[in-house]
Amino acid sequence: MNWEYLRADEFGKAIEVSKGVCVLPLGCLEKHGPHLPVGCDSLKAKGLAEEAAALEEVMVFPSGMWLGEECVNKSVQNPWEKNMGGYVCINPKVLVAVLEELCDEIARNGFKKILILNSHGGNTRMLNYFMRTQAFRQVDYATMWAPIRDPSIYLPKNMYRIVMERIDEFYYLTPEDLEAMRIVAERGSNAEHPEDQGGHADWTETCLVYGYYPELVCDERMDAESGISTHRGDYLIDNGITATHHWYCNYPNAIQGYPSTGCSKNIGKAMRKLCVERLVKIFKLLKEDEDCIRMVQGLPKL
């Protein structure tokens, strides 16, 4: 169910069917290498949430694509001249305030189990902080978040293993698709540096954009820029220091990992299937859990 598609008198039934579960997809607007759109994260989150909700009915809230933490790029002046166009950088304090207002309004409309479905790694710290602010505010509803990235299926080596174990379900994958998947899985397993396996605008992100919006993938530009780390910021990480710009120093092209060569619509369809299966389990769990609101509030089980 999509919030914006319902009529005012249909929300009562929607609350009943969804058991009060509302999913708020969260991404951002930022560069994703030379081959993917800046709305990549938001598009993935929206597509996965809607497809999973069609199988296990929950409410999907129409969050804005700009609602994502990108503050480190605020320092980039004339971004279009630096191949960094398209970023939208909102003050994190504003973002947290907006999330508070949105969740309050979702709950006021009767949805007391709110799951923020995050598709942007840069949102992680903000969401953890937001969860703390919600606890401090002592809201009367449960606020939770989950990433769309699950290493058990998202890493190429794990995806390839699952596909081969369940090959009959993925009949549409061609021999060329399977060979491309094998090569990527092997390459990631043998990467000299684990971070070079991927993480941003990489094989798996390209798969999901192919799965939902293939017309937005510029496959001829997959290897136009390097996604291998410069290791410029490693000395900070190695010494346990968190710095504002260290990721962008290591990956100045806003792509982390090897080129997504060999990716296809069929592989994207397979990745969609695996990610949606996981979300359906999460949605079902939240719908059946009548204690999560009290648990999030720190109250004893009834």
Secondary structure as UniProt FT lines:
FT   HELIX           3..5
FT   HELIX           8..10
FT   HELIX           11..18
FT   TURN            19..20
FT   STRAND          21..26
FT   TURN            33..35
FT   TURN            38..39
FT   HELIX           40..55
FT   STRAND          59..60
FT   TURN            65..66
FT   HELIX           71..75
FT   HELIX           79..82
FT   TURN            85..86
FT   HELIX           92..108
FT   TURN            109..110
FT   STRAND          113..118
FT   HELIX           121..123
FT   HELIX           124..137
FT   STRAND          142..147
FT   HELIX           151..154
FT   HELIX           156..165
FT   HELIX           167..170
FT   TURN            171..172
FT   HELIX           175..189
FT   HELIX           194..197
FT   HELIX           203..212
FT   HELIX           214..216
FT   HELIX           219..221
FT   TURN            222..223
FT   TURN            232..233
FT   HELIX           234..238
FT   TURN            239..240
FT   HELIX           246..250
FT   TURN            252..253
FT   TURN            261..262
FT   HELIX           265..288
FT   HELIX           292..296
FT   TURN            297..298
//
